[in-house]
């Protein structure tokens, strides 16, 4: 899965993040909302689709070229 990196300082689920931190253990809805509000480094539609597939089916892996 593509890394989710904080773009600005913010708090989520009782954890404070500073710009540049990697964020773990998020649901797809949380990722989409953070992306929409600009709190994380921008993700393209393709990235969001691949993240959703991977979260719904942990065995799904995008082949690395």
C-alpha positions in Angstrom: 0.0 0.0 0.0 1.1 3.5 -0.7 2.5 5.3 2.4 0.1 7.8 3.9 2.3 10.9 4.9 1.0 13.9 6.9 1.2 17.1 5.0 0.4 19.4 7.9 0.3 19.1 11.7 -2.9 17.6 13.0 -4.4 15.2 15.5 -6.4 12.1 14.8 -7.8 9.4 17.1 -5.9 10.9 20.0 -2.5 10.9 18.2 -0.8 14.0 17.1 1.1 14.0 13.8 3.6 16.5 12.4 4.2 17.1 8.7 6.3 14.3 7.3 5.1 11.6 9.7 3.8 8.3 8.3 0.3 7.4 9.4 -0.8 3.8 10.1 -4.0 1.9 10.9 -6.5 4.1 9.0 -9.7 3.0 7.4 -10.5 3.8 3.8 -13.0 6.5 4.9 -10.4 8.2 7.1 -7.8 8.2 4.3 -10.3 9.6 1.8 -11.4 12.4 4.2 -7.8 13.3 5.1 -7.0 13.4 1.4 -10.0 15.6 0.7 -9.2 18.1 3.4 -5.5 18.2 2.4 -4.1 16.9 5.6 -2.0 14.2 3.8 0.1 14.2 0.7 -2.3 14.1 -2.2 -3.5 10.7 -3.5 -4.8 10.2 -7.0 -8.0 8.4 -7.7 -6.0 5.3 -8.8 -4.1 5.3 -5.4 -7.4 5.5 -3.5 -8.9 2.6 -5.5 -5.8 0.4 -4.9 -5.9 1.3 -1.2 -9.5 0.4 -0.9 -8.9 -3.0 -2.7 -6.0 -3.8 -0.4 -8.0 -2.9 2.8 -11.0 -5.0 1.7 -8.8 -7.9 0.6 -5.5 -8.1 2.4 -4.2 -10.7 0.0 -4.4 -8.2 -2.9 -1.1 -6.8 -3.8 -0.2 -4.6 -6.7 2.6 -6.1 -8.7 5.7 -4.0 -8.5 7.4 -3.4 -11.9 
